[in-house]
Amino acid sequence: MEEQFILRVPPSVAERIERLMNESAAASSNPDEASLDLSFSEDGRNGTFMIGNESFPASLLDLPAVVESYKTYDDSVLIKTADVGQMIMVREENDPAPEGVEYKHGLTPPMRDARRRRFRREPDLNAELVNQVEKHLINIMHGVSVNQNASVIGAEEGGDRKKPPVARAATKQPDVQEPAANGEEAEPDRSDTDESEN
């Protein structure tokens, strides 16, 4: 597996990096101008990006979604080489630092503000209500009934619980045949047992 990262730089820095990559180091008159360096502070999230003699502030940010990276040798078969979940963002000296450690946008225009638009928001739950519901579920699983007023009936009272009365099934009335729509007598309903006797 390869180690990969995404380096996002301002347009002016991107032009200089592209020029450096296209030129060979031997062709450059000053080797200091051809140097690139990236160093981070103790927290591992903020650092400095050096290109030549200029330095730019950099930040390590988490992406809102994992980005897969692929490689091809013949322009038809793609081979997955890495999952990238972080990005190093280099900014100009006067640009504000990003808020937090998570970048709210993705890498492409459709993923703009992806955290808010594409992912479900965590529900606002009252911890006390969750604990109360959990206790009720445990009581129900142990066979103790809980009424609407949240008082437990049965085990705490120490008495026998009475079973609710069972509703009796309605008595079966004899089948009455209804006349057919065309005025003729309707055939009696036949059950499976009638056919098996024949």
Accessible surface in RSA format (square Angstrom, percent):
REM  Atomic radii and reference values for relative SASA: ProtOr
REM  Chains: A
REM  Algorithm: Lee & Richards
REM  Probe-radius: 1.40
REM  Slices: 20
REM RES _ NUM      All-atoms   Total-Side   Main-Chain    Non-polar    All polar
REM                ABS   REL    ABS   REL    ABS   REL    ABS   REL    ABS   REL
RES MET A   1   183.70  95.1 100.87  66.8  82.83 197.2  87.95  74.8  95.75 126.9
RES GLU A   2    75.06  43.1  62.31  47.1  12.75  30.4  41.40  80.1  33.66  27.5
RES GLU A   3   176.23 101.2 142.68 107.9  33.55  79.9  61.06 118.1 115.17  94.0
RES GLN A   4    64.91  36.3  35.90  26.2  29.01  69.1  24.44  52.0  40.47  30.7
RES PHE A   5   125.36  62.7 101.17  62.7  24.19  63.0 101.48  61.5  23.88  68.3
RES ILE A   6    39.66  22.6  36.88  27.5   2.78   6.7  39.66  28.6   0.00   0.0
RES LEU A   7    62.18  34.6  36.02  25.8  26.16  65.7  36.02  25.3  26.16  70.4
RES ARG A   8    77.79  32.7  73.65  37.5   4.14   9.9  32.33  44.2  45.46  27.6
RES VAL A   9    31.03  20.4  12.12  11.0  18.92  45.6  13.32  11.6  17.71  48.0
RES PRO A  10    16.56  12.1   9.12   8.3   7.44  27.0  16.16  13.3   0.40   2.5
RES PRO A  11   108.10  78.8 101.64  92.6   6.46  23.5 107.56  88.8   0.54   3.4
RES SER A  12    60.47  51.1  53.28  71.1   7.19  16.6  50.09 106.7  10.38  14.5
RES VAL A  13     0.99   0.7   0.99   0.9   0.01   0.0   0.99   0.9   0.00   0.0
RES ALA A  14    41.14  37.8  36.02  55.6   5.12  11.6  37.97  53.5   3.17   8.4
RES GLU A  15   108.60  62.3 104.04  78.7   4.57  10.9  34.18  66.1  74.43  60.8
RES ARG A  16    61.43  25.8  60.68  30.9   0.75   1.8  25.74  35.2  35.69  21.6
RES ILE A  17    23.93  13.6  23.93  17.8   0.00   0.0  23.93  17.2   0.00   0.0
RES GLU A  18   109.57  62.9 106.55  80.6   3.03   7.2  33.11  64.0  76.46  62.4
RES ARG A  19   134.90  56.6 133.12  67.9   1.78   4.2  56.27  76.9  78.63  47.7
RES LEU A  20    39.37  21.9  27.38  19.6  11.98  30.1  27.58  19.4  11.79  31.7
RES MET A  21   148.99  77.2 114.84  76.0  34.15  81.3 103.39  87.9  45.60  60.4
RES ASN A  22   119.50  82.4  83.25  80.5  36.25  87.3  27.85  67.0  91.65  88.6
RES GLU A  23    87.95  50.5  74.12  56.1  13.83  32.9  33.42  64.6  54.53  44.5
RES SER A  24    68.43  57.8  54.41  72.6  14.02  32.3  51.39 109.4  17.04  23.9
RES ALA A  25    82.45  75.8  62.04  95.7  20.41  46.4  65.59  92.4  16.86  44.7
RES ALA A  26   101.84  93.6  62.72  96.8  39.12  89.0  75.16 105.8  26.68  70.7
RES ALA A  27    79.31  72.9  40.83  63.0  38.49  87.6  52.69  74.2  26.63  70.5
RES SER A  28    27.05  22.9   9.67  12.9  17.39  40.1   8.33  17.7  18.73  26.2
RES SER A  29   117.56  99.3  76.33 101.9  41.24  95.0  58.02 123.6  59.54  83.4
RES ASN A  30    55.49  38.3  54.03  52.2   1.46   3.5  14.65  35.3  40.84  39.5
RES PRO A  31   101.96  74.3  92.85  84.6   9.11  33.1  94.86  78.3   7.10  44.1
RES ASP A  32    84.73  59.4  83.25  82.9   1.48   3.5   8.05  18.9  76.68  76.5
RES GLU A  33    97.55  56.0  94.87  71.8   2.68   6.4  23.02  44.5  74.52  60.8
RES ALA A  34    34.27  31.5  14.05  21.7  20.23  46.0  14.38  20.3  19.89  52.7
RES SER A  35    53.26  45.0  45.88  61.2   7.39  17.0  41.09  87.5  12.18  17.1
RES LEU A  36    85.93  47.9  55.40  39.6  30.54  76.8  55.61  39.1  30.32  81.6
RES ASP A  37    80.21  56.2  75.04  74.7   5.17  12.2  24.61  57.9  55.61  55.5
RES LEU A  38    56.08  31.2  29.78  21.3  26.30  66.1  29.78  20.9  26.30  70.8
RES SER A  39    58.73  49.6  53.00  70.7   5.73  13.2  38.86  82.8  19.86  27.8
RES PHE A  40    76.67  38.4  43.38  26.9  33.29  86.6  45.37  27.5  31.30  89.6
RES SER A  41    64.46  54.5  43.87  58.6  20.59  47.4  52.22 111.2  12.24  17.1
RES GLU A  42   183.46 105.3 150.00 113.5  33.46  79.7  71.72 138.7 111.74  91.2
RES ASP A  43    88.17  61.8  53.04  52.8  35.13  83.1  47.69 112.2  40.48  40.4
RES GLY A  44    32.40  40.0   0.00   N/A  32.40  40.0  25.72  70.6   6.68  15.0
RES ARG A  45    61.54  25.8  61.32  31.3   0.22   0.5  22.73  31.1  38.81  23.5
RES ASN A  46    75.30  51.9  75.20  72.7   0.10   0.3  23.65  56.9  51.66  49.9
RES GLY A  47    15.73  19.4   0.00   N/A  15.73  19.4   7.60  20.9   8.12  18.2
RES THR A  48    51.37  36.5  51.06  51.8   0.31   0.7  19.68  26.4  31.69  47.9
RES PHE A  49     6.76   3.4   6.76   4.2   0.00   0.0   6.76   4.1   0.00   0.0
RES MET A  50    63.02  32.6  62.98  41.7   0.03   0.1  54.76  46.6   8.26  10.9
RES ILE A  51     0.20   0.1   0.20   0.2   0.00   0.0   0.20   0.1   0.00   0.0
RES GLY A  52     7.41   9.1   0.00   N/A   7.41   9.1   0.48   1.3   6.93  15.5
RES ASN A  53   124.05  85.5  94.59  91.4  29.46  70.9  33.55  80.7  90.51  87.5
RES GLU A  54    86.79  49.8  83.01  62.8   3.78   9.0  36.60  70.8  50.19  41.0
RES SER A  55    54.14  45.7  39.93  53.3  14.21  32.7   7.06  15.0  47.08  66.0
RES PHE A  56    15.15   7.6  14.17   8.8   0.98   2.6  15.08   9.1   0.07   0.2
RES PRO A  57    28.03  20.4  24.15  22.0   3.87  14.1  27.41  22.6   0.62   3.8
RES ALA A  58     1.58   1.5   0.00   0.0   1.58   3.6   0.00   0.0   1.58   4.2
RES SER A  59     3.46   2.9   3.46   4.6   0.00   0.0   2.78   5.9   0.69   1.0
RES LEU A  60    36.50  20.3  35.51  25.4   0.99   2.5  35.51  24.9   0.99   2.7
RES LEU A  61     2.99   1.7   2.99   2.1   0.00   0.0   2.99   2.1   0.00   0.0
RES ASP A  62    37.19  26.1  37.19  37.0   0.00   0.0  13.52  31.8  23.67  23.6
RES LEU A  63    14.66   8.2   1.34   1.0  13.32  33.5   1.34   0.9  13.32  35.9
RES PRO A  64    11.48   8.4   1.04   0.9  10.44  38.0   1.13   0.9  10.35  64.3
RES ALA A  65    38.60  35.5  27.65  42.7  10.95  24.9  37.21  52.4   1.40   3.7
RES VAL A  66    98.86  65.0  73.81  66.8  25.04  60.3  73.81  64.1  25.04  67.9
RES VAL A  67    50.42  33.2  47.08  42.6   3.34   8.1  50.42  43.8   0.00   0.0
RES GLU A  68    85.27  49.0  65.79  49.8  19.48  46.4  16.30  31.5  68.97  56.3
RES SER A  69    25.44  21.5  20.68  27.6   4.77  11.0  21.46  45.7   3.98   5.6
RES TYR A  70   110.00  51.4  76.36  43.4  33.64  87.5  53.70  40.4  56.30  69.4
RES LYS A  71    72.03  35.1  66.26  40.7   5.77  13.7  45.31  40.8  26.72  28.5
RES THR A  72    51.14  36.4  30.59  31.0  20.55  49.0  30.59  41.1  20.55  31.1
RES TYR A  73   174.12  81.3 135.01  76.8  39.11 101.8 111.05  83.5  63.07  77.8
RES ASP A  74    86.44  60.6  61.18  60.9  25.26  59.7  42.81 100.8  43.63  43.5
RES ASP A  75   133.71  93.7 101.46 101.0  32.25  76.3  32.60  76.7 101.12 100.8
RES SER A  76    89.55  75.7  53.73  71.7  35.82  82.5  49.27 104.9  40.28  56.4
RES VAL A  77    88.01  57.9  84.23  76.3   3.77   9.1  87.31  75.9   0.70   1.9
RES LEU A  78   116.86  65.1  91.43  65.4  25.43  63.9  91.43  64.2  25.43  68.4
RES ILE A  79    83.41  47.5  80.39  59.9   3.01   7.3  83.41  60.1   0.00   0.0
RES LYS A  80    87.29  42.6  65.69  40.3  21.60  51.4  40.26  36.2  47.03  50.1
RES THR A  81    13.39   9.5   9.46   9.6   3.93   9.4  12.45  16.7   0.94   1.4
RES ALA A  82     5.49   5.0   5.49   8.5   0.00   0.0   5.49   7.7   0.00   0.0
RES ASP A  83    78.69  55.1  51.87  51.6  26.81  63.4  18.04  42.4  60.65  60.5
RES VAL A  84     9.43   6.2   6.95   6.3   2.48   6.0   9.43   8.2   0.00   0.0
RES GLY A  85    31.20  38.5   0.00   N/A  31.20  38.5  17.96  49.3  13.25  29.7
RES GLN A  86    73.63  41.2  70.97  51.9   2.65   6.3  22.06  46.9  51.57  39.1
RES MET A  87     0.36   0.2   0.00   0.0   0.36   0.8   0.36   0.3   0.00   0.0
RES ILE A  88    11.92   6.8  11.92   8.9   0.00   0.0  11.92   8.6   0.00   0.0
RES MET A  89    28.77  14.9  28.77  19.0   0.00   0.0  14.01  11.9  14.77  19.6
RES VAL A  90     4.82   3.2   0.00   0.0   4.82  11.6   0.00   0.0   4.82  13.1
RES ARG A  91    32.97  13.8  31.39  16.0   1.58   3.8  11.46  15.7  21.51  13.0
RES GLU A  92    56.57  32.5  56.57  42.8   0.00   0.0  24.52  47.4  32.05  26.2
RES GLU A  93   131.72  75.6 111.70  84.5  20.02  47.7  64.35 124.5  67.37  55.0
RES ASN A  94   134.98  93.1  99.48  96.1  35.51  85.5  45.85 110.4  89.13  86.2
RES ASP A  95    64.01  44.8  54.98  54.7   9.04  21.4   9.69  22.8  54.32  54.2
RES PRO A  96   118.87  86.6  98.64  89.9  20.23  73.5 109.96  90.8   8.92  55.4
RES ALA A  97    62.44  57.4  42.32  65.3  20.13  45.8  42.32  59.6  20.13  53.3
RES PRO A  98    42.40  30.9  16.89  15.4  25.51  92.7  28.57  23.6  13.83  86.0
RES GLU A  99   164.33  94.3 141.66 107.2  22.66  54.0  61.19 118.4 103.14  84.2
RES GLY A 100    61.82  76.2   0.00   N/A  61.82  76.2  39.76 109.1  22.07  49.4
RES VAL A 101    75.56  49.7  72.69  65.8   2.86   6.9  73.30  63.7   2.25   6.1
RES GLU A 102    74.04  42.5  60.39  45.7  13.65  32.5  20.16  39.0  53.88  44.0
RES TYR A 103    34.81  16.3  32.53  18.5   2.28   5.9  18.49  13.9  16.32  20.1
RES LYS A 104   116.53  56.9 113.91  69.9   2.62   6.2  61.96  55.8  54.57  58.1
RES HIS A 105    26.29  14.4  26.29  18.3   0.00   0.0  17.86  18.4   8.43   9.8
RES GLY A 106     9.54  11.8   0.00   N/A   9.54  11.8   5.02  13.8   4.52  10.1
RES LEU A 107    53.26  29.7  30.72  22.0  22.54  56.7  31.27  22.0  21.99  59.2
RES THR A 108    74.48  53.0  69.13  70.1   5.35  12.8  63.25  85.0  11.23  17.0
RES PRO A 109   118.46  86.3 101.04  92.1  17.42  63.3 109.86  90.7   8.60  53.5
RES PRO A 110    81.44  59.4  69.82  63.6  11.62  42.2  80.99  66.9   0.45   2.8
RES MET A 111    43.21  22.4  43.10  28.5   0.11   0.3  31.45  26.7  11.75  15.6
RES ARG A 112   146.26  61.4 144.62  73.7   1.64   3.9  47.45  64.8  98.81  59.9
RES ASP A 113    25.62  17.9  25.62  25.5   0.00   0.0   8.28  19.5  17.35  17.3
RES ALA A 114     0.14   0.1   0.00   0.0   0.14   0.3   0.14   0.2   0.00   0.0
RES ARG A 115    97.15  40.8  91.87  46.8   5.28  12.6  49.28  67.4  47.87  29.0
RES ARG A 116   172.34  72.4 147.17  75.0  25.17  59.9  75.45 103.1  96.89  58.7
RES ARG A 117   127.81  53.7  90.90  46.3  36.91  87.9  36.36  49.7  91.45  55.4
RES ARG A 118   132.31  55.6  97.13  49.5  35.18  83.8  29.09  39.8 103.21  62.6
RES PHE A 119    77.88  39.0  65.64  40.7  12.24  31.8  68.84  41.7   9.04  25.9
RES ARG A 120   228.37  95.9 190.72  97.2  37.64  89.6  79.17 108.2 149.20  90.4
RES ARG A 121   180.74  75.9 161.95  82.6  18.80  44.8  84.02 114.8  96.72  58.6
RES GLU A 122   146.86  84.3 138.68 104.9   8.18  19.5  54.22 104.9  92.64  75.6
RES PRO A 123    97.26  70.9  75.58  68.9  21.68  78.8  83.40  68.9  13.86  86.2
RES ASP A 124   125.94  88.2  91.59  91.2  34.35  81.2  41.79  98.4  84.15  83.9
RES LEU A 125   126.01  70.2  94.19  67.4  31.82  80.0  96.31  67.6  29.70  79.9
RES ASN A 126    93.58  64.5  80.16  77.5  13.41  32.3  28.20  67.9  65.38  63.2
RES ALA A 127    73.18  67.3  63.84  98.5   9.34  21.2  69.44  97.8   3.75   9.9
RES GLU A 128   134.59  77.3 127.10  96.2   7.49  17.8  43.92  85.0  90.66  74.0
RES LEU A 129    96.96  54.0  95.33  68.2   1.63   4.1  96.73  67.9   0.23   0.6
RES VAL A 130    68.31  44.9  64.07  58.0   4.24  10.2  67.12  58.3   1.18   3.2
RES ASN A 131    78.92  54.4  78.12  75.5   0.79   1.9  15.17  36.5  63.75  61.6
RES GLN A 132    77.22  43.2  74.00  54.1   3.22   7.7  24.63  52.4  52.59  39.9
RES VAL A 133    72.24  47.5  71.91  65.1   0.34   0.8  72.24  62.8   0.00   0.0
RES GLU A 134    92.40  53.0  89.64  67.8   2.76   6.6  30.14  58.3  62.26  50.8
RES LYS A 135   137.74  67.2 135.88  83.4   1.86   4.4  81.32  73.2  56.42  60.1
RES HIS A 136    37.15  20.3  37.15  25.8   0.00   0.0  31.73  32.7   5.42   6.3
RES LEU A 137    99.27  55.3  99.10  70.9   0.17   0.4  99.10  69.6   0.17   0.5
RES ILE A 138    77.01  43.8  77.01  57.4   0.00   0.0  77.01  55.5   0.00   0.0
RES ASN A 139    42.13  29.1  42.05  40.6   0.08   0.2   0.22   0.5  41.91  40.5
RES ILE A 140    99.33  56.5  87.82  65.4  11.51  27.7  88.55  63.8  10.78  29.3
RES MET A 141   154.05  79.8 116.34  77.0  37.71  89.8  98.09  83.4  55.96  74.1
RES HIS A 142   135.91  74.3 104.32  72.5  31.59  80.8  74.76  77.1  61.15  71.1
RES GLY A 143    40.05  49.4   0.00   N/A  40.05  49.4  35.31  96.9   4.74  10.6
RES VAL A 144    23.43  15.4  21.00  19.0   2.43   5.9  22.35  19.4   1.07   2.9
RES SER A 145    52.84  44.7  47.31  63.1   5.53  12.7  44.21  94.1   8.64  12.1
RES VAL A 146    37.19  24.5   8.36   7.6  28.82  69.5   8.89   7.7  28.29  76.7
RES ASN A 147    59.11  40.8  43.85  42.4  15.26  36.7  32.21  77.5  26.90  26.0
RES GLN A 148   182.81 102.2 150.37 109.9  32.45  77.3  62.32 132.6 120.50  91.4
RES ASN A 149   127.86  88.2 100.78  97.4  27.08  65.2  26.50  63.8 101.36  98.0
RES ALA A 150    45.00  41.4  26.05  40.2  18.95  43.1  26.20  36.9  18.80  49.8
RES SER A 151    56.25  47.5  49.97  66.7   6.28  14.5  46.31  98.6   9.94  13.9
RES VAL A 152    37.55  24.7  21.48  19.4  16.07  38.7  21.48  18.7  16.07  43.6
RES ILE A 153    65.87  37.5  65.87  49.1   0.00   0.0  65.87  47.4   0.00   0.0
RES GLY A 154     6.82   8.4   0.00   N/A   6.82   8.4   5.24  14.4   1.58   3.5
RES ALA A 155    72.75  66.9  38.19  58.9  34.56  78.6  50.83  71.6  21.92  58.1
RES GLU A 156   123.82  71.1  88.44  66.9  35.39  84.3  63.21 122.3  60.62  49.5
RES GLU A 157   125.07  71.8  88.73  67.1  36.35  86.5  41.16  79.6  83.91  68.5
RES GLY A 158    69.69  85.9   0.00   N/A  69.69  85.9  35.57  97.6  34.12  76.4
RES GLY A 159    48.18  59.4   0.00   N/A  48.18  59.4  35.80  98.2  12.38  27.7
RES ASP A 160   146.62 102.7 118.11 117.6  28.52  67.4  35.65  83.9 110.98 110.7
RES ARG A 161   137.17  57.6 107.87  55.0  29.30  69.8  39.09  53.4  98.08  59.4
RES LYS A 162   195.03  95.1 166.32 102.1  28.70  68.3 114.15 102.7  80.87  86.1
RES LYS A 163   187.89  91.7 164.22 100.8  23.67  56.4 108.51  97.7  79.38  84.6
RES PRO A 164   107.15  78.1  95.96  87.5  11.19  40.7 101.87  84.1   5.28  32.8
RES PRO A 165   133.61  97.4 104.33  95.1  29.28 106.5 115.05  95.0  18.57 115.4
RES VAL A 166   135.84  89.4 111.41 100.9  24.43  58.9 115.95 100.7  19.89  53.9
RES ALA A 167    96.31  88.6  66.56 102.7  29.75  67.7  77.31 108.9  19.00  50.3
RES ARG A 168   229.23  96.2 197.00 100.4  32.23  76.7  74.72 102.1 154.51  93.6
RES ALA A 169    96.16  88.4  64.71  99.9  31.45  71.6  75.09 105.7  21.07  55.8
RES ALA A 170    99.71  91.7  64.38  99.3  35.33  80.4  75.18 105.9  24.53  65.0
RES THR A 171   123.99  88.2 105.10 106.5  18.89  45.0  83.69 112.4  40.30  60.9
RES LYS A 172   187.02  91.2 150.60  92.4  36.42  86.7 101.27  91.1  85.75  91.3
RES GLN A 173   143.39  80.2 131.67  96.2  11.71  27.9  35.71  76.0 107.67  81.7
RES PRO A 174   115.43  84.1  97.77  89.1  17.66  64.2 109.70  90.6   5.74  35.7
RES ASP A 175   131.56  92.2  98.71  98.3  32.84  77.7  37.02  87.1  94.54  94.3
RES VAL A 176   126.77  83.4 100.17  90.7  26.60  64.1 103.03  89.5  23.75  64.4
RES GLN A 177   103.83  58.1  77.19  56.4  26.64  63.4  41.30  87.9  62.53  47.4
RES GLU A 178   137.94  79.2 127.16  96.2  10.78  25.7  42.43  82.1  95.51  78.0
RES PRO A 179   115.68  84.3  92.96  84.7  22.72  82.6  98.39  81.2  17.29 107.4
RES ALA A 180    37.24  34.2  21.56  33.3  15.67  35.7  30.24  42.6   7.00  18.5
RES ALA A 181   118.76 109.2  68.98 106.5  49.78 113.2  81.82 115.2  36.94  97.9
RES ASN A 182   111.85  77.1  74.77  72.3  37.08  89.3  47.19 113.6  64.66  62.5
RES GLY A 183    68.39  84.3   0.00   N/A  68.39  84.3  36.74 100.8  31.65  70.9
RES GLU A 184   116.94  67.1 109.51  82.9   7.42  17.7  41.65  80.6  75.29  61.5
RES GLU A 185   165.96  95.3 138.27 104.6  27.68  65.9  55.96 108.2 109.99  89.8
RES ALA A 186    34.58  31.8  23.40  36.1  11.18  25.4  28.33  39.9   6.26  16.6
RES GLU A 187   139.80  80.3 120.31  91.0  19.49  46.4  51.06  98.8  88.74  72.4
RES PRO A 188    77.67  56.6  73.01  66.6   4.66  16.9  73.17  60.4   4.50  28.0
RES ASP A 189   146.80 102.8 116.76 116.2  30.04  71.0  40.80  96.0 106.00 105.7
RES ARG A 190   165.97  69.7 131.47  67.0  34.49  82.1  34.16  46.7 131.80  79.9
RES SER A 191    57.45  48.5  47.66  63.6   9.79  22.5  49.87 106.2   7.58  10.6
RES ASP A 192   120.61  84.5 113.15 112.6   7.46  17.6  35.83  84.3  84.77  84.5
RES THR A 193    87.63  62.3  86.54  87.7   1.09   2.6  74.18  99.6  13.45  20.3
RES ASP A 194    60.99  42.7  57.71  57.4   3.28   7.8  16.37  38.5  44.62  44.5
RES GLU A 195   119.36  68.5 104.66  79.2  14.70  35.0  36.04  69.7  83.32  68.0
RES SER A 196    90.94  76.8  53.82  71.8  37.12  85.5  53.13 113.1  37.81  53.0
RES GLU A 197   142.16  81.6 104.52  79.1  37.64  89.6  44.96  87.0  97.19  79.4
RES ASN A 198   155.68 107.4  94.49  91.3  61.19 147.3  53.70 129.2 101.99  98.6
END  Absolute sums over single chains surface
CHAIN  1 A    16649.5      13252.6       3396.9       9003.4       7646.1
END  Absolute sums over all chains
TOTAL         16649.5      13252.6       3396.9       9003.4       7646.1
